[in-house]
Amino acid sequence: MVAVIALLALLAVFGASVVVISTTQHVGAALDLQGVRAYHAARGGVEWGLYQVLRNGQNCPAVNQTIAYGNGLFGFSVSVTCLSSSHQEASNPVTLFTITATGCNEAACPAVPTATYVERQLRVTVARD
């Protein structure tokens, strides 16, 4: 009788361990997916900032924005910041723009981190003469 009770207790501990491991793996996979979505939100922010600087001729104050996504990235936002510096290359003036995009799964990045908070940050530097 004692052996049966000990075996049942051992099986219960083993079953609980399997449930905990399975739950942890599912949560990890969900956070990985959220990380990919945050990366794509940040990448979209970098591309938007590059377009504003290179194609529209905007300066950094017009690029510094927080953008909320819809559709496939609903619930994600990207915070785009820009820093510029002027340089001389030979006799030509060159302006360097450093665009940083932080994509996250909150309304504003960086948010107060929670257990499900995910963010990715991309930075690119480009020159415009």
Backbone as XML, in Angstrom:
<?xml version="1.0"?>
<chain id="A" units="angstrom">
  <residue number="1" name="MET">
    <atom name="N" x="0.811" y="-1.188" z="0.000"/>
    <atom name="CA" x="0.000" y="0.000" z="0.000"/>
    <atom name="C" x="0.865" y="1.267" z="0.000"/>
  </residue>
  <residue number="2" name="VAL">
    <atom name="N" x="1.915" y="1.232" z="0.823"/>
    <atom name="CA" x="2.817" y="2.379" z="0.902"/>
    <atom name="C" x="3.521" y="2.590" z="-0.433"/>
  </residue>
  <residue number="3" name="ALA">
    <atom name="N" x="3.886" y="1.502" z="-1.091"/>
    <atom name="CA" x="4.568" y="1.596" z="-2.380"/>
    <atom name="C" x="3.650" y="2.203" z="-3.435"/>
  </residue>
  <residue number="4" name="VAL">
    <atom name="N" x="2.394" y="1.873" z="-3.415"/>
    <atom name="CA" x="1.431" y="2.414" z="-4.374"/>
    <atom name="C" x="1.259" y="3.914" z="-4.159"/>
  </residue>
  <residue number="5" name="ILE">
    <atom name="N" x="1.143" y="4.324" z="-2.907"/>
    <atom name="CA" x="1.004" y="5.758" z="-2.602"/>
    <atom name="C" x="2.256" y="6.509" z="-3.021"/>
  </residue>
  <residue number="6" name="ALA">
    <atom name="N" x="3.427" y="5.955" z="-2.772"/>
    <atom name="CA" x="4.683" y="6.598" z="-3.167"/>
    <atom name="C" x="4.773" y="6.704" z="-4.682"/>
  </residue>
  <residue number="7" name="LEU">
    <atom name="N" x="4.348" y="5.653" z="-5.391"/>
    <atom name="CA" x="4.371" y="5.677" z="-6.852"/>
    <atom name="C" x="3.409" y="6.724" z="-7.402"/>
  </residue>
  <residue number="8" name="LEU">
    <atom name="N" x="2.218" y="6.823" z="-6.816"/>
    <atom name="CA" x="1.251" y="7.844" z="-7.241"/>
    <atom name="C" x="1.780" y="9.253" z="-6.987"/>
  </residue>
  <residue number="9" name="ALA">
    <atom name="N" x="2.439" y="9.464" z="-5.865"/>
    <atom name="CA" x="3.020" y="10.776" z="-5.565"/>
    <atom name="C" x="4.121" y="11.097" z="-6.564"/>
  </residue>
  <residue number="10" name="LEU">
    <atom name="N" x="4.930" y="10.128" z="-6.890"/>
    <atom name="CA" x="6.006" y="10.324" z="-7.864"/>
    <atom name="C" x="5.440" y="10.657" z="-9.237"/>
  </residue>
  <residue number="11" name="LEU">
    <atom name="N" x="4.395" y="9.949" z="-9.660"/>
    <atom name="CA" x="3.759" y="10.237" z="-10.940"/>
    <atom name="C" x="3.117" y="11.625" z="-10.947"/>
  </residue>
  <residue number="12" name="ALA">
    <atom name="N" x="2.542" y="12.047" z="-9.818"/>
    <atom name="CA" x="1.949" y="13.387" z="-9.735"/>
    <atom name="C" x="3.021" y="14.461" z="-9.882"/>
  </residue>
  <residue number="13" name="VAL">
    <atom name="N" x="4.156" y="14.275" z="-9.250"/>
    <atom name="CA" x="5.261" y="15.236" z="-9.372"/>
    <atom name="C" x="5.767" y="15.277" z="-10.804"/>
  </residue>
  <residue number="14" name="PHE">
    <atom name="N" x="5.894" y="14.117" z="-11.430"/>
    <atom name="CA" x="6.345" y="14.050" z="-12.814"/>
    <atom name="C" x="5.343" y="14.748" z="-13.739"/>
  </residue>
  <residue number="15" name="GLY">
    <atom name="N" x="4.054" y="14.514" z="-13.532"/>
    <atom name="CA" x="3.023" y="15.165" z="-14.350"/>
    <atom name="C" x="3.037" y="16.678" z="-14.191"/>
  </residue>
  <residue number="16" name="ALA">
    <atom name="N" x="3.196" y="17.150" z="-12.964"/>
    <atom name="CA" x="3.256" y="18.594" z="-12.721"/>
    <atom name="C" x="4.483" y="19.200" z="-13.401"/>
  </residue>
  <residue number="17" name="SER">
    <atom name="N" x="5.596" y="18.490" z="-13.381"/>
    <atom name="CA" x="6.817" y="18.978" z="-14.033"/>
    <atom name="C" x="6.619" y="19.111" z="-15.541"/>
  </residue>
  <residue number="18" name="VAL">
    <atom name="N" x="5.970" y="18.133" z="-16.138"/>
    <atom name="CA" x="5.711" y="18.175" z="-17.577"/>
    <atom name="C" x="4.813" y="19.363" z="-17.918"/>
  </residue>
  <residue number="19" name="VAL">
    <atom name="N" x="3.810" y="19.636" z="-17.105"/>
    <atom name="CA" x="2.915" y="20.773" z="-17.345"/>
    <atom name="C" x="3.678" y="22.089" z="-17.246"/>
  </residue>
  <residue number="20" name="VAL">
    <atom name="N" x="4.537" y="22.238" z="-16.258"/>
    <atom name="CA" x="5.316" y="23.472" z="-16.093"/>
    <atom name="C" x="6.257" y="23.675" z="-17.276"/>
  </residue>
  <residue number="21" name="ILE">
    <atom name="N" x="6.940" y="22.631" z="-17.692"/>
    <atom name="CA" x="7.859" y="22.739" z="-18.832"/>
    <atom name="C" x="7.106" y="23.080" z="-20.112"/>
  </residue>
  <residue number="22" name="SER">
    <atom name="N" x="5.983" y="22.444" z="-20.333"/>
    <atom name="CA" x="5.186" y="22.714" z="-21.528"/>
    <atom name="C" x="4.692" y="24.158" z="-21.547"/>
  </residue>
  <residue number="23" name="THR">
    <atom name="N" x="4.204" y="24.644" z="-20.422"/>
    <atom name="CA" x="3.723" y="26.021" z="-20.338"/>
    <atom name="C" x="4.852" y="27.004" z="-20.599"/>
  </residue>
  <residue number="24" name="THR">
    <atom name="N" x="6.008" y="26.768" z="-20.035"/>
    <atom name="CA" x="7.162" y="27.647" z="-20.244"/>
    <atom name="C" x="7.554" y="27.688" z="-21.714"/>
  </residue>
  <residue number="25" name="GLN">
    <atom name="N" x="7.543" y="26.551" z="-22.391"/>
    <atom name="CA" x="7.891" y="26.521" z="-23.807"/>
    <atom name="C" x="6.861" y="27.269" z="-24.650"/>
  </residue>
  <residue number="26" name="HIS">
    <atom name="N" x="5.595" y="27.155" z="-24.317"/>
    <atom name="CA" x="4.565" y="27.868" z="-25.068"/>
    <atom name="C" x="4.692" y="29.377" z="-24.879"/>
  </residue>
  <residue number="27" name="VAL">
    <atom name="N" x="4.954" y="29.814" z="-23.671"/>
    <atom name="CA" x="5.126" y="31.244" z="-23.401"/>
    <atom name="C" x="6.362" y="31.758" z="-24.133"/>
  </residue>
  <residue number="28" name="GLY">
    <atom name="N" x="7.445" y="30.984" z="-24.125"/>
    <atom name="CA" x="8.657" y="31.382" z="-24.832"/>
    <atom name="C" x="8.435" y="31.515" z="-26.327"/>
  </residue>
  <residue number="29" name="ALA">
    <atom name="N" x="7.688" y="30.584" z="-26.912"/>
    <atom name="CA" x="7.386" y="30.651" z="-28.342"/>
    <atom name="C" x="6.531" y="31.863" z="-28.668"/>
  </residue>
  <residue number="30" name="ALA">
    <atom name="N" x="5.573" y="32.178" z="-27.812"/>
    <atom name="CA" x="4.726" y="33.355" z="-28.030"/>
    <atom name="C" x="5.551" y="34.634" z="-27.943"/>
  </residue>
  <residue number="31" name="LEU">
    <atom name="N" x="6.489" y="34.713" z="-27.003"/>
    <atom name="CA" x="7.340" y="35.897" z="-26.896"/>
    <atom name="C" x="8.300" y="36.010" z="-28.074"/>
  </residue>
  <residue number="32" name="ASP">
    <atom name="N" x="8.745" y="34.879" z="-28.615"/>
    <atom name="CA" x="9.573" y="34.909" z="-29.827"/>
    <atom name="C" x="8.803" y="35.517" z="-30.987"/>
  </residue>
  <residue number="33" name="LEU">
    <atom name="N" x="7.557" y="35.120" z="-31.142"/>
    <atom name="CA" x="6.722" y="35.679" z="-32.207"/>
    <atom name="C" x="6.513" y="37.171" z="-31.999"/>
  </residue>
  <residue number="34" name="GLN">
    <atom name="N" x="6.269" y="37.581" z="-30.773"/>
    <atom name="CA" x="6.119" y="39.008" z="-30.486"/>
    <atom name="C" x="7.413" y="39.760" z="-30.793"/>
  </residue>
  <residue number="35" name="GLY">
    <atom name="N" x="8.566" y="39.135" z="-30.536"/>
    <atom name="CA" x="9.845" y="39.757" z="-30.847"/>
    <atom name="C" x="10.023" y="39.984" z="-32.338"/>
  </residue>
  <residue number="36" name="VAL">
    <atom name="N" x="9.588" y="39.025" z="-33.147"/>
    <atom name="CA" x="9.659" y="39.179" z="-34.603"/>
    <atom name="C" x="8.756" y="40.327" z="-35.048"/>
  </residue>
  <residue number="37" name="ARG">
    <atom name="N" x="7.577" y="40.402" z="-34.476"/>
    <atom name="CA" x="6.662" y="41.498" z="-34.834"/>
    <atom name="C" x="7.232" y="42.845" z="-34.409"/>
  </residue>
  <residue number="38" name="ALA">
    <atom name="N" x="7.876" y="42.909" z="-33.240"/>
    <atom name="CA" x="8.512" y="44.157" z="-32.794"/>
    <atom name="C" x="9.657" y="44.540" z="-33.724"/>
  </residue>
  <residue number="39" name="TYR">
    <atom name="N" x="10.423" y="43.552" z="-34.195"/>
    <atom name="CA" x="11.504" y="43.819" z="-35.150"/>
    <atom name="C" x="10.944" y="44.442" z="-36.424"/>
  </residue>
  <residue number="40" name="HIS">
    <atom name="N" x="9.855" y="43.884" z="-36.942"/>
    <atom name="CA" x="9.276" y="44.418" z="-38.172"/>
    <atom name="C" x="8.667" y="45.805" z="-37.952"/>
  </residue>
  <residue number="41" name="ALA">
    <atom name="N" x="8.153" y="46.055" z="-36.772"/>
    <atom name="CA" x="7.674" y="47.404" z="-36.457"/>
    <atom name="C" x="8.846" y="48.385" z="-36.468"/>
  </residue>
  <residue number="42" name="ALA">
    <atom name="N" x="9.974" y="48.000" z="-35.871"/>
    <atom name="CA" x="11.159" y="48.865" z="-35.863"/>
    <atom name="C" x="11.705" y="49.050" z="-37.271"/>
  </residue>
  <residue number="43" name="ARG">
    <atom name="N" x="11.715" y="47.991" z="-38.051"/>
    <atom name="CA" x="12.206" y="48.107" z="-39.425"/>
    <atom name="C" x="11.336" y="49.052" z="-40.244"/>
  </residue>
  <residue number="44" name="GLY">
    <atom name="N" x="10.032" y="48.965" z="-40.063"/>
    <atom name="CA" x="9.136" y="49.902" z="-40.745"/>
    <atom name="C" x="9.408" y="51.336" z="-40.319"/>
  </residue>
  <residue number="45" name="GLY">
    <atom name="N" x="9.714" y="51.543" z="-39.046"/>
    <atom name="CA" x="10.041" y="52.887" z="-38.569"/>
    <atom name="C" x="11.327" y="53.420" z="-39.183"/>
  </residue>
  <residue number="46" name="VAL">
    <atom name="N" x="12.333" y="52.557" z="-39.315"/>
    <atom name="CA" x="13.591" y="52.971" z="-39.960"/>
    <atom name="C" x="13.340" y="53.336" z="-41.413"/>
  </residue>
  <residue number="47" name="GLU">
    <atom name="N" x="12.592" y="52.507" z="-42.116"/>
    <atom name="CA" x="12.308" y="52.785" z="-43.523"/>
    <atom name="C" x="11.512" y="54.071" z="-43.680"/>
  </residue>
  <residue number="48" name="TRP">
    <atom name="N" x="10.565" y="54.310" z="-42.787"/>
    <atom name="CA" x="9.794" y="55.550" z="-42.838"/>
    <atom name="C" x="10.706" y="56.757" z="-42.605"/>
  </residue>
  <residue number="49" name="GLY">
    <atom name="N" x="11.599" y="56.662" z="-41.595"/>
    <atom name="CA" x="12.523" y="57.755" z="-41.316"/>
    <atom name="C" x="13.474" y="58.015" z="-42.469"/>
  </residue>
  <residue number="50" name="LEU">
    <atom name="N" x="13.986" y="56.949" z="-43.079"/>
    <atom name="CA" x="14.865" y="57.119" z="-44.244"/>
    <atom name="C" x="14.131" y="57.784" z="-45.396"/>
  </residue>
  <residue number="51" name="TYR">
    <atom name="N" x="12.893" y="57.394" z="-45.625"/>
    <atom name="CA" x="12.101" y="58.020" z="-46.684"/>
    <atom name="C" x="11.922" y="59.509" z="-46.414"/>
  </residue>
  <residue number="52" name="GLN">
    <atom name="N" x="11.609" y="59.860" z="-45.166"/>
    <atom name="CA" x="11.403" y="61.266" z="-44.828"/>
    <atom name="C" x="12.674" y="62.079" z="-45.052"/>
  </residue>
  <residue number="53" name="VAL">
    <atom name="N" x="13.819" y="61.526" z="-44.694"/>
    <atom name="CA" x="15.084" y="62.259" z="-44.802"/>
    <atom name="C" x="15.588" y="62.307" z="-46.236"/>
  </residue>
  <residue number="54" name="LEU">
    <atom name="N" x="15.573" y="61.167" z="-46.933"/>
    <atom name="CA" x="16.186" y="61.091" z="-48.258"/>
    <atom name="C" x="15.263" y="61.517" z="-49.389"/>
  </residue>
  <residue number="55" name="ARG">
    <atom name="N" x="14.009" y="61.171" z="-49.328"/>
    <atom name="CA" x="13.084" y="61.476" z="-50.436"/>
    <atom name="C" x="12.313" y="62.777" z="-50.216"/>
  </residue>
  <residue number="56" name="ASN">
    <atom name="N" x="11.848" y="63.009" z="-49.008"/>
    <atom name="CA" x="11.063" y="64.211" z="-48.739"/>
    <atom name="C" x="11.923" y="65.397" z="-48.331"/>
  </residue>
  <residue number="57" name="GLY">
    <atom name="N" x="13.210" y="65.176" z="-48.070"/>
    <atom name="CA" x="14.104" y="66.263" z="-47.691"/>
    <atom name="C" x="13.837" y="66.833" z="-46.306"/>
  </residue>
  <residue number="58" name="GLN">
    <atom name="N" x="13.185" y="66.059" z="-45.447"/>
    <atom name="CA" x="12.858" y="66.529" z="-44.099"/>
    <atom name="C" x="14.115" y="66.552" z="-43.229"/>
  </residue>
  <residue number="59" name="ASN">
    <atom name="N" x="14.083" y="67.398" z="-42.214"/>
    <atom name="CA" x="15.139" y="67.404" z="-41.212"/>
    <atom name="C" x="14.665" y="66.635" z="-39.990"/>
  </residue>
  <residue number="60" name="CYS">
    <atom name="N" x="15.565" y="66.450" z="-39.034"/>
    <atom name="CA" x="15.278" y="65.574" z="-37.897"/>
    <atom name="C" x="14.025" y="65.918" z="-37.091"/>
  </residue>
  <residue number="61" name="PRO">
    <atom name="N" x="13.718" y="67.183" z="-36.809"/>
    <atom name="CA" x="12.509" y="67.421" z="-36.004"/>
    <atom name="C" x="11.233" y="66.843" z="-36.617"/>
  </residue>
  <residue number="62" name="ALA">
    <atom name="N" x="11.153" y="66.781" z="-37.945"/>
    <atom name="CA" x="9.957" y="66.232" z="-38.588"/>
    <atom name="C" x="9.927" y="64.709" z="-38.518"/>
  </residue>
  <residue number="63" name="VAL">
    <atom name="N" x="11.063" y="64.078" z="-38.258"/>
    <atom name="CA" x="11.146" y="62.615" z="-38.231"/>
    <atom name="C" x="10.861" y="62.062" z="-36.836"/>
  </residue>
  <residue number="64" name="ASN">
    <atom name="N" x="11.113" y="62.840" z="-35.788"/>
    <atom name="CA" x="10.928" y="62.375" z="-34.410"/>
    <atom name="C" x="9.438" y="62.202" z="-34.110"/>
  </residue>
  <residue number="65" name="GLN">
    <atom name="N" x="8.975" y="60.967" z="-34.160"/>
    <atom name="CA" x="7.554" y="60.685" z="-33.953"/>
    <atom name="C" x="7.362" y="59.306" z="-33.346"/>
  </residue>
  <residue number="66" name="THR">
    <atom name="N" x="6.177" y="59.093" z="-32.805"/>
    <atom name="CA" x="5.736" y="57.764" z="-32.389"/>
    <atom name="C" x="4.562" y="57.395" z="-33.275"/>
  </residue>
  <residue number="67" name="ILE">
    <atom name="N" x="4.649" y="56.221" z="-33.875"/>
    <atom name="CA" x="3.640" y="55.779" z="-34.838"/>
    <atom name="C" x="3.016" y="54.488" z="-34.328"/>
  </residue>
  <residue number="68" name="ALA">
    <atom name="N" x="1.690" y="54.444" z="-34.306"/>
    <atom name="CA" x="0.967" y="53.224" z="-33.909"/>
    <atom name="C" x="0.584" y="52.457" z="-35.169"/>
  </residue>
  <residue number="69" name="TYR">
    <atom name="N" x="0.748" y="51.167" z="-35.124"/>
    <atom name="CA" x="0.436" y="50.322" z="-36.276"/>
    <atom name="C" x="-0.970" y="49.768" z="-36.177"/>
  </residue>
  <residue number="70" name="GLY">
    <atom name="N" x="-1.505" y="49.365" z="-37.315"/>
    <atom name="CA" x="-2.786" y="48.683" z="-37.396"/>
    <atom name="C" x="-2.612" y="47.384" z="-38.163"/>
  </residue>
  <residue number="71" name="ASN">
    <atom name="N" x="-3.694" y="46.743" z="-38.504"/>
    <atom name="CA" x="-3.708" y="45.507" z="-39.290"/>
    <atom name="C" x="-2.789" y="44.444" z="-38.705"/>
  </residue>
  <residue number="72" name="GLY">
    <atom name="N" x="-1.783" y="43.993" z="-39.461"/>
    <atom name="CA" x="-0.935" y="42.881" z="-39.051"/>
    <atom name="C" x="-0.094" y="43.154" z="-37.825"/>
  </residue>
  <residue number="73" name="LEU">
    <atom name="N" x="0.194" y="44.417" z="-37.542"/>
    <atom name="CA" x="0.980" y="44.780" z="-36.366"/>
    <atom name="C" x="0.130" y="45.544" z="-35.358"/>
  </residue>
  <residue number="74" name="PHE">
    <atom name="N" x="-1.157" y="45.244" z="-35.329"/>
    <atom name="CA" x="-2.052" y="45.928" z="-34.402"/>
    <atom name="C" x="-1.575" y="45.729" z="-32.969"/>
  </residue>
  <residue number="75" name="GLY">
    <atom name="N" x="-1.531" y="46.801" z="-32.206"/>
    <atom name="CA" x="-1.064" y="46.738" z="-30.831"/>
    <atom name="C" x="0.413" y="47.077" z="-30.703"/>
  </residue>
  <residue number="76" name="PHE">
    <atom name="N" x="1.094" y="47.251" z="-31.822"/>
    <atom name="CA" x="2.508" y="47.610" z="-31.801"/>
    <atom name="C" x="2.669" y="49.068" z="-32.182"/>
  </residue>
  <residue number="77" name="SER">
    <atom name="N" x="3.734" y="49.666" z="-31.693"/>
    <atom name="CA" x="4.057" y="51.034" z="-32.073"/>
    <atom name="C" x="5.564" y="51.136" z="-32.263"/>
  </residue>
  <residue number="78" name="VAL">
    <atom name="N" x="5.970" y="52.213" z="-32.898"/>
    <atom name="CA" x="7.389" y="52.454" z="-33.119"/>
    <atom name="C" x="7.681" y="53.902" z="-32.769"/>
  </residue>
  <residue number="79" name="SER">
    <atom name="N" x="8.763" y="54.091" z="-32.048"/>
    <atom name="CA" x="9.233" y="55.422" z="-31.704"/>
    <atom name="C" x="10.466" y="55.700" z="-32.562"/>
  </residue>
  <residue number="80" name="VAL">
    <atom name="N" x="10.377" y="56.716" z="-33.413"/>
    <atom name="CA" x="11.456" y="57.049" z="-34.338"/>
    <atom name="C" x="12.118" y="58.329" z="-33.868"/>
  </residue>
  <residue number="81" name="THR">
    <atom name="N" x="13.430" y="58.280" z="-33.690"/>
    <atom name="CA" x="14.201" y="59.467" z="-33.327"/>
    <atom name="C" x="15.302" y="59.660" z="-34.357"/>
  </residue>
  <residue number="82" name="CYS">
    <atom name="N" x="15.709" y="60.907" z="-34.501"/>
    <atom name="CA" x="16.701" y="61.254" z="-35.509"/>
    <atom name="C" x="17.688" y="62.252" z="-34.915"/>
  </residue>
  <residue number="83" name="LEU">
    <atom name="N" x="18.955" y="62.036" z="-35.202"/>
    <atom name="CA" x="20.010" y="62.978" z="-34.847"/>
    <atom name="C" x="20.768" y="63.319" z="-36.113"/>
  </residue>
  <residue number="84" name="SER">
    <atom name="N" x="21.101" y="64.585" z="-36.290"/>
    <atom name="CA" x="21.845" y="64.980" z="-37.487"/>
    <atom name="C" x="23.116" y="65.717" z="-37.085"/>
  </residue>
  <residue number="85" name="SER">
    <atom name="N" x="24.102" y="65.629" z="-37.961"/>
    <atom name="CA" x="25.352" y="66.364" z="-37.770"/>
    <atom name="C" x="25.887" y="66.751" z="-39.142"/>
  </residue>
  <residue number="86" name="SER">
    <atom name="N" x="26.447" y="67.948" z="-39.227"/>
    <atom name="CA" x="26.974" y="68.471" z="-40.488"/>
    <atom name="C" x="28.485" y="68.309" z="-40.523"/>
  </residue>
  <residue number="87" name="HIS">
    <atom name="N" x="28.985" y="67.959" z="-41.696"/>
    <atom name="CA" x="30.417" y="67.738" z="-41.888"/>
    <atom name="C" x="30.836" y="68.304" z="-43.233"/>
  </residue>
  <residue number="88" name="GLN">
    <atom name="N" x="32.115" y="68.496" z="-43.403"/>
    <atom name="CA" x="32.681" y="68.904" z="-44.684"/>
    <atom name="C" x="33.464" y="67.723" z="-45.245"/>
  </residue>
  <residue number="89" name="GLU">
    <atom name="N" x="33.167" y="67.337" z="-46.448"/>
    <atom name="CA" x="33.920" y="66.311" z="-47.136"/>
    <atom name="C" x="34.508" y="66.959" z="-48.378"/>
  </residue>
  <residue number="90" name="ALA">
    <atom name="N" x="35.833" y="67.193" z="-48.324"/>
    <atom name="CA" x="36.512" y="68.027" z="-49.324"/>
    <atom name="C" x="35.860" y="69.391" z="-49.247"/>
  </residue>
  <residue number="91" name="SER">
    <atom name="N" x="35.265" y="69.863" z="-50.321"/>
    <atom name="CA" x="34.599" y="71.169" z="-50.263"/>
    <atom name="C" x="33.078" y="71.028" z="-50.242"/>
  </residue>
  <residue number="92" name="ASN">
    <atom name="N" x="32.593" y="69.810" z="-50.083"/>
    <atom name="CA" x="31.148" y="69.567" z="-50.110"/>
    <atom name="C" x="30.601" y="69.413" z="-48.694"/>
  </residue>
  <residue number="93" name="PRO">
    <atom name="N" x="29.518" y="70.120" z="-48.388"/>
    <atom name="CA" x="28.876" y="69.901" z="-47.083"/>
    <atom name="C" x="28.060" y="68.606" z="-47.115"/>
  </residue>
  <residue number="94" name="VAL">
    <atom name="N" x="28.196" y="67.811" z="-46.073"/>
    <atom name="CA" x="27.470" y="66.549" z="-45.957"/>
    <atom name="C" x="26.780" y="66.523" z="-44.598"/>
  </residue>
  <residue number="95" name="THR">
    <atom name="N" x="25.531" y="66.104" z="-44.586"/>
    <atom name="CA" x="24.788" y="65.959" z="-43.342"/>
    <atom name="C" x="24.566" y="64.477" z="-43.080"/>
  </residue>
  <residue number="96" name="LEU">
    <atom name="N" x="24.960" y="64.026" z="-41.896"/>
    <atom name="CA" x="24.731" y="62.642" z="-41.484"/>
    <atom name="C" x="23.481" y="62.583" z="-40.613"/>
  </residue>
  <residue number="97" name="PHE">
    <atom name="N" x="22.635" y="61.642" z="-40.908"/>
    <atom name="CA" x="21.413" y="61.423" z="-40.137"/>
    <atom name="C" x="21.493" y="60.041" z="-39.490"/>
  </residue>
  <residue number="98" name="THR">
    <atom name="N" x="21.307" y="59.983" z="-38.190"/>
    <atom name="CA" x="21.229" y="58.717" z="-37.475"/>
    <atom name="C" x="19.792" y="58.528" z="-37.032"/>
  </residue>
  <residue number="99" name="ILE">
    <atom name="N" x="19.153" y="57.537" z="-37.609"/>
    <atom name="CA" x="17.743" y="57.263" z="-37.320"/>
    <atom name="C" x="17.669" y="56.012" z="-36.451"/>
  </residue>
  <residue number="100" name="THR">
    <atom name="N" x="17.000" y="56.149" z="-35.309"/>
    <atom name="CA" x="16.815" y="55.045" z="-34.383"/>
    <atom name="C" x="15.324" y="54.763" z="-34.271"/>
  </residue>
  <residue number="101" name="ALA">
    <atom name="N" x="14.950" y="53.518" z="-34.490"/>
    <atom name="CA" x="13.546" y="53.112" z="-34.384"/>
    <atom name="C" x="13.433" y="52.017" z="-33.333"/>
  </residue>
  <residue number="102" name="THR">
    <atom name="N" x="12.543" y="52.234" z="-32.373"/>
    <atom name="CA" x="12.293" y="51.254" z="-31.319"/>
    <atom name="C" x="10.857" y="50.765" z="-31.471"/>
  </residue>
  <residue number="103" name="GLY">
    <atom name="N" x="10.700" y="49.505" z="-31.857"/>
    <atom name="CA" x="9.384" y="48.904" z="-32.002"/>
    <atom name="C" x="9.040" y="48.104" z="-30.763"/>
  </residue>
  <residue number="104" name="CYS">
    <atom name="N" x="7.792" y="48.236" z="-30.290"/>
    <atom name="CA" x="7.390" y="47.502" z="-29.091"/>
    <atom name="C" x="5.911" y="47.156" z="-29.157"/>
  </residue>
  <residue number="105" name="ASN">
    <atom name="N" x="5.471" y="46.325" z="-28.227"/>
    <atom name="CA" x="4.074" y="45.888" z="-28.195"/>
    <atom name="C" x="3.255" y="46.683" z="-27.183"/>
  </residue>
  <residue number="106" name="GLU">
    <atom name="N" x="3.561" y="47.946" z="-27.046"/>
    <atom name="CA" x="2.817" y="48.858" z="-26.182"/>
    <atom name="C" x="2.457" y="50.105" z="-26.978"/>
  </residue>
  <residue number="107" name="ALA">
    <atom name="N" x="1.653" y="50.978" z="-26.388"/>
    <atom name="CA" x="1.252" y="52.202" z="-27.079"/>
    <atom name="C" x="2.398" y="53.201" z="-27.197"/>
  </residue>
  <residue number="108" name="ALA">
    <atom name="N" x="3.372" y="53.124" z="-26.305"/>
    <atom name="CA" x="4.518" y="54.023" z="-26.352"/>
    <atom name="C" x="5.777" y="53.236" z="-26.003"/>
  </residue>
  <residue number="109" name="CYS">
    <atom name="N" x="6.838" y="53.501" z="-26.716"/>
    <atom name="CA" x="8.128" y="52.850" z="-26.458"/>
    <atom name="C" x="9.087" y="53.897" z="-25.908"/>
  </residue>
  <residue number="110" name="PRO">
    <atom name="N" x="9.890" y="53.634" z="-24.955"/>
    <atom name="CA" x="9.869" y="52.442" z="-24.120"/>
    <atom name="C" x="8.801" y="52.574" z="-23.043"/>
  </residue>
  <residue number="111" name="ALA">
    <atom name="N" x="8.110" y="51.522" z="-22.837"/>
    <atom name="CA" x="7.066" y="51.468" z="-21.812"/>
    <atom name="C" x="7.657" y="50.871" z="-20.543"/>
  </residue>
  <residue number="112" name="VAL">
    <atom name="N" x="6.869" y="50.903" z="-19.495"/>
    <atom name="CA" x="7.292" y="50.239" z="-18.260"/>
    <atom name="C" x="7.228" y="48.737" z="-18.530"/>
  </residue>
  <residue number="113" name="PRO">
    <atom name="N" x="8.345" y="48.046" z="-18.438"/>
    <atom name="CA" x="8.357" y="46.629" z="-18.796"/>
    <atom name="C" x="7.409" y="45.788" z="-17.943"/>
  </residue>
  <residue number="114" name="THR">
    <atom name="N" x="6.693" y="44.924" z="-18.617"/>
    <atom name="CA" x="5.854" y="43.930" z="-17.959"/>
    <atom name="C" x="6.363" y="42.553" z="-18.362"/>
  </residue>
  <residue number="115" name="ALA">
    <atom name="N" x="5.716" y="41.524" z="-17.928"/>
    <atom name="CA" x="6.154" y="40.162" z="-18.253"/>
    <atom name="C" x="6.018" y="39.867" z="-19.740"/>
  </residue>
  <residue number="116" name="THR">
    <atom name="N" x="5.105" y="40.559" z="-20.424"/>
    <atom name="CA" x="4.894" y="40.302" z="-21.849"/>
    <atom name="C" x="5.439" y="41.421" z="-22.729"/>
  </residue>
  <residue number="117" name="TYR">
    <atom name="N" x="6.177" y="42.367" z="-22.167"/>
    <atom name="CA" x="6.727" y="43.483" z="-22.949"/>
    <atom name="C" x="7.873" y="43.003" z="-23.832"/>
  </residue>
  <residue number="118" name="VAL">
    <atom name="N" x="7.826" y="43.395" z="-25.103"/>
    <atom name="CA" x="8.868" y="43.038" z="-26.056"/>
    <atom name="C" x="9.212" y="44.284" z="-26.856"/>
  </residue>
  <residue number="119" name="GLU">
    <atom name="N" x="10.513" y="44.520" z="-27.069"/>
    <atom name="CA" x="10.919" y="45.619" z="-27.937"/>
    <atom name="C" x="12.155" y="45.221" z="-28.724"/>
  </residue>
  <residue number="120" name="ARG">
    <atom name="N" x="12.284" y="45.834" z="-29.894"/>
    <atom name="CA" x="13.461" y="45.664" z="-30.727"/>
    <atom name="C" x="13.861" y="47.060" z="-31.212"/>
  </residue>
  <residue number="121" name="GLN">
    <atom name="N" x="15.157" y="47.279" z="-31.314"/>
    <atom name="CA" x="15.646" y="48.597" z="-31.719"/>
    <atom name="C" x="16.607" y="48.438" z="-32.888"/>
  </residue>
  <residue number="122" name="LEU">
    <atom name="N" x="16.411" y="49.271" z="-33.896"/>
    <atom name="CA" x="17.292" y="49.314" z="-35.048"/>
    <atom name="C" x="17.823" y="50.734" z="-35.206"/>
  </residue>
  <residue number="123" name="ARG">
    <atom name="N" x="19.067" y="50.849" z="-35.644"/>
    <atom name="CA" x="19.696" y="52.165" z="-35.849"/>
    <atom name="C" x="20.425" y="52.145" z="-37.182"/>
  </residue>
  <residue number="124" name="VAL">
    <atom name="N" x="20.253" y="53.213" z="-37.948"/>
    <atom name="CA" x="20.913" y="53.320" z="-39.242"/>
    <atom name="C" x="21.427" y="54.749" z="-39.400"/>
  </residue>
  <residue number="125" name="THR">
    <atom name="N" x="22.583" y="54.880" z="-40.046"/>
    <atom name="CA" x="23.150" y="56.198" z="-40.324"/>
    <atom name="C" x="23.275" y="56.351" z="-41.838"/>
  </residue>
  <residue number="126" name="VAL">
    <atom name="N" x="22.843" y="57.509" z="-42.323"/>
    <atom name="CA" x="22.839" y="57.770" z="-43.767"/>
    <atom name="C" x="23.326" y="59.198" z="-43.996"/>
  </residue>
  <residue number="127" name="ALA">
    <atom name="N" x="23.958" y="59.423" z="-45.138"/>
    <atom name="CA" x="24.470" y="60.752" z="-45.478"/>
    <atom name="C" x="23.601" y="61.374" z="-46.580"/>
  </residue>
  <residue number="128" name="ARG">
    <atom name="N" x="23.433" y="62.680" z="-46.478"/>
    <atom name="CA" x="22.718" y="63.435" z="-47.506"/>
    <atom name="C" x="23.526" y="64.683" z="-47.805"/>
  </residue>
  <residue number="129" name="ASP">
    <atom name="N" x="23.837" y="64.924" z="-49.101"/>
    <atom name="CA" x="24.579" y="66.148" z="-49.428"/>
    <atom name="C" x="23.659" y="67.224" z="-49.863"/>
  </residue>
</chain>
